[in-house]
Amino acid sequence: MSEMTYAEAARLALREEMQRDPLVWALGEDLGYEGGMAGQYKGLQAEFGEDRIVDTPISESTIMGAAVGAALAGTRPIAEMRFSDFAMCAVDELVNQAAKARYMFGGQGRVPMVARMPIGIRGGIAAQHSQSPEAWYTHVPGLVVVTPSTPANNRGLLKASIRCDDPVVYMEHKGLWGLKGEVDESDDTETALGVAEKVRAGDDLTIVSWSAQVGVALEAADLLAGDGISAEVIDLRTLWPWDRDAVMASAARTGKLLVVHEAVRVGGFGGEIAAEVAEELGIPVARLGGERIPIPFSVPLEEAYKIKADRIAARAREMLA
Amino acid sequence: MNDNLANEPARVAAMYRTMLVIRAFEEAAGENFFAGNVRGSVHQYIGEEAIAVGICENLRDDDYLTSNHRGHGHSIAKGAHPRAMMLELFGKAGGTSNGKGGSMHIADFSVGMLGANGVIADGCTISVGAAQALRLRGKDSIVVNFIGDGGINRGPFMEALNWAKIYNLPVLFVCENNQIAASTTTRLVTAGEGIAARALSFDVPAVTIDGNDLFEVDRTAARVVSEIRGGSGPQLIQAMTYRLRGHFAHDPAGYRDPAEVDAALEYEPMGRVEAWLRDNGMNDADIAQLQDEVKAEIDGYVADALNAPWPDASLAFTDVQDVGAPHAGEAAL
């Protein structure tokens, strides 16, 4: 085991997959000299050449559209969008082309590409660089949506996404780039898509979350433990397909479900999970997510947007009262 | 053009036959749209046949082609089978996409036809990526992207020109300039000198030709395709043409003067090839026989399509994705 950051783990995964498969390549802005926004591509252009780590113009539509064409033509491209906010310039190529090509052509083609678009609040980059639009893509048939939360699963999930024959929207969290954790470098296996991880066992309620918010949910579970409340925390890791069996089994056992995400609560993916659990199990469900406001710039304003551990704990206590 | 002039009449006759297949296919598509057998939209290629046929004459099966919403002619010229295409238009089992795509999503990957496309200019970006894939795979194939004059005002067209040039990609952009974008006269909404000038501004060689002249299209394509295959980087051909029908079958095209259409008939591509064939060994009876033969062939495909079974409803739920695939009735859970 070695300790590395979330960004280093992603770089390791990409490097391993590029060594394994010569048809894996990446395209996007500032991948060569800069090595990606967080160094997640650092040194890879020198190792694999300019045809496999391709520095592109600021042409989001073509970064995504070219990845679709390259995938249909037998390669496995990774389209790096830098920010999920910028990927919105290429939603057409992702939604109308990548997600639908296999279906509308009757299964003649596959689109094995990764649309890599970091989400979330990093701190001080405001409304156009901080959004969490993961729920948008869960709504689109054809797409897989992945939200890694730790260095270890960022490595394993990125490997699985690169090997996946479906288009994967891969949403790292910008606030996690520097997060350190143990990664077993000798273990070259992927982390299965669509499988949640129980990151804390508990009996009194189930808290479901993903991405950076999992860490906050774990802090909340610590607070609740001080009150004698035992919270189970589930990290979904993949939003589509979400691990329905794991969530249902946990919620059925604890009898209460709280879903927490950084994204805006209205129309967020928490609503889908809460509704499914309520329909199937008939137990109390609740959701916590951001207010329906753009992400602000100033420290106190940005902090006011975030869902903190004390709020999660308070909501959990209300559910158990 | 083929240097072996002795074979030239046979080669031209074969191209003419493909043009006839496209024309007959499109007439049948329109008739069956009005008969209620073909749903949705049918964008006919009538009057533009020489472009697809002249370009594809110079391509190989392993060259890729991307198309737009008016893609039937491109598909047939690239080698897609018109029977499977007709079944697709009818939404029947055995169609190119098993009835999942219809007219605007005709594709035949087995002949490199990577799909018609319902979104204007999206084929441009798909093409440059396909060309990058060819390079990674060490292939000497090229990619041809058909775009209409209406598409040149979308960003992806200009992004893709820039992209193809900076990476020196083997892409041939063919802009079929039929001068009308749906119901809007293109030059009224296009600044500057137009299509070829835009390509030249990216240092992409561009040539403007008479797209209704099969021989000029064929000759130009032979040269340009050979140059691109030899490493010239991207090039653009602007093929001037005229859409003899509306934007789609149910468009009466009242936005243009009927006299303009009558005048255009004089320059439509079929008659010009027929004149050449008459000068090179075919008589009227030979030509009529070819026309009847093709008409009968397409009529047969229409009959097949009428009689073919519908796709099983369960097919609606397949080919979506492997990971997180839907299952029938999921919404009712």
HADDOCK unambig.tbl for C-alpha pairs under 7 A between the chains (distance, minus, plus):
assign (segid A and resid 23 and name CA) (segid B and resid 136 and name CA) 6.94 0.50 0.50
assign (segid A and resid 59 and name CA) (segid B and resid 159 and name CA) 6.31 0.50 0.50
assign (segid A and resid 61 and name CA) (segid B and resid 156 and name CA) 6.38 0.50 0.50
assign (segid A and resid 62 and name CA) (segid B and resid 125 and name CA) 5.11 0.50 0.50
assign (segid A and resid 62 and name CA) (segid B and resid 156 and name CA) 6.53 0.50 0.50
assign (segid A and resid 62 and name CA) (segid B and resid 159 and name CA) 6.50 0.50 0.50
assign (segid A and resid 62 and name CA) (segid B and resid 160 and name CA) 6.51 0.50 0.50
assign (segid A and resid 65 and name CA) (segid B and resid 125 and name CA) 4.77 0.50 0.50
assign (segid A and resid 65 and name CA) (segid B and resid 126 and name CA) 5.04 0.50 0.50
assign (segid A and resid 66 and name CA) (segid B and resid 125 and name CA) 5.08 0.50 0.50
assign (segid A and resid 66 and name CA) (segid B and resid 126 and name CA) 4.85 0.50 0.50
assign (segid A and resid 66 and name CA) (segid B and resid 127 and name CA) 6.93 0.50 0.50
assign (segid A and resid 66 and name CA) (segid B and resid 128 and name CA) 5.74 0.50 0.50
assign (segid A and resid 66 and name CA) (segid B and resid 129 and name CA) 3.55 0.50 0.50
assign (segid A and resid 66 and name CA) (segid B and resid 130 and name CA) 6.85 0.50 0.50
assign (segid A and resid 67 and name CA) (segid B and resid 129 and name CA) 5.72 0.50 0.50
assign (segid A and resid 68 and name CA) (segid B and resid 126 and name CA) 5.90 0.50 0.50
assign (segid A and resid 68 and name CA) (segid B and resid 129 and name CA) 6.94 0.50 0.50
assign (segid A and resid 69 and name CA) (segid B and resid 126 and name CA) 3.96 0.50 0.50
assign (segid A and resid 69 and name CA) (segid B and resid 127 and name CA) 5.93 0.50 0.50
assign (segid A and resid 69 and name CA) (segid B and resid 129 and name CA) 4.58 0.50 0.50
assign (segid A and resid 69 and name CA) (segid B and resid 130 and name CA) 4.44 0.50 0.50
assign (segid A and resid 70 and name CA) (segid B and resid 129 and name CA) 4.49 0.50 0.50
assign (segid A and resid 70 and name CA) (segid B and resid 130 and name CA) 4.31 0.50 0.50
assign (segid A and resid 70 and name CA) (segid B and resid 132 and name CA) 6.48 0.50 0.50
assign (segid A and resid 70 and name CA) (segid B and resid 133 and name CA) 4.86 0.50 0.50
assign (segid A and resid 73 and name CA) (segid B and resid 130 and name CA) 5.33 0.50 0.50
assign (segid A and resid 73 and name CA) (segid B and resid 133 and name CA) 5.98 0.50 0.50
assign (segid A and resid 74 and name CA) (segid B and resid 133 and name CA) 6.79 0.50 0.50
assign (segid A and resid 75 and name CA) (segid B and resid 133 and name CA) 5.94 0.50 0.50
assign (segid A and resid 102 and name CA) (segid B and resid 319 and name CA) 6.22 0.50 0.50
assign (segid A and resid 102 and name CA) (segid B and resid 320 and name CA) 6.83 0.50 0.50
assign (segid A and resid 103 and name CA) (segid B and resid 100 and name CA) 6.91 0.50 0.50
assign (segid A and resid 103 and name CA) (segid B and resid 319 and name CA) 5.08 0.50 0.50
assign (segid A and resid 103 and name CA) (segid B and resid 320 and name CA) 5.45 0.50 0.50
assign (segid A and resid 104 and name CA) (segid B and resid 97 and name CA) 6.59 0.50 0.50
assign (segid A and resid 104 and name CA) (segid B and resid 100 and name CA) 5.35 0.50 0.50
assign (segid A and resid 104 and name CA) (segid B and resid 101 and name CA) 4.45 0.50 0.50
assign (segid A and resid 104 and name CA) (segid B and resid 105 and name CA) 6.19 0.50 0.50
assign (segid A and resid 105 and name CA) (segid B and resid 97 and name CA) 4.80 0.50 0.50
assign (segid A and resid 105 and name CA) (segid B and resid 101 and name CA) 6.02 0.50 0.50
assign (segid A and resid 105 and name CA) (segid B and resid 105 and name CA) 6.34 0.50 0.50
assign (segid A and resid 105 and name CA) (segid B and resid 106 and name CA) 6.92 0.50 0.50
assign (segid A and resid 105 and name CA) (segid B and resid 107 and name CA) 6.05 0.50 0.50
assign (segid A and resid 106 and name CA) (segid B and resid 97 and name CA) 3.76 0.50 0.50
assign (segid A and resid 106 and name CA) (segid B and resid 98 and name CA) 5.74 0.50 0.50
assign (segid A and resid 106 and name CA) (segid B and resid 100 and name CA) 5.95 0.50 0.50
assign (segid A and resid 106 and name CA) (segid B and resid 319 and name CA) 6.77 0.50 0.50
assign (segid A and resid 107 and name CA) (segid B and resid 319 and name CA) 5.38 0.50 0.50
assign (segid A and resid 108 and name CA) (segid B and resid 109 and name CA) 6.27 0.50 0.50
assign (segid A and resid 141 and name CA) (segid B and resid 320 and name CA) 6.74 0.50 0.50
assign (segid A and resid 142 and name CA) (segid B and resid 320 and name CA) 5.15 0.50 0.50
assign (segid A and resid 142 and name CA) (segid B and resid 321 and name CA) 5.19 0.50 0.50
assign (segid A and resid 144 and name CA) (segid B and resid 323 and name CA) 6.93 0.50 0.50
assign (segid A and resid 166 and name CA) (segid B and resid 321 and name CA) 5.92 0.50 0.50
assign (segid A and resid 166 and name CA) (segid B and resid 322 and name CA) 6.63 0.50 0.50
assign (segid A and resid 240 and name CA) (segid B and resid 324 and name CA) 6.32 0.50 0.50
assign (segid A and resid 241 and name CA) (segid B and resid 323 and name CA) 6.94 0.50 0.50
assign (segid A and resid 241 and name CA) (segid B and resid 324 and name CA) 4.56 0.50 0.50
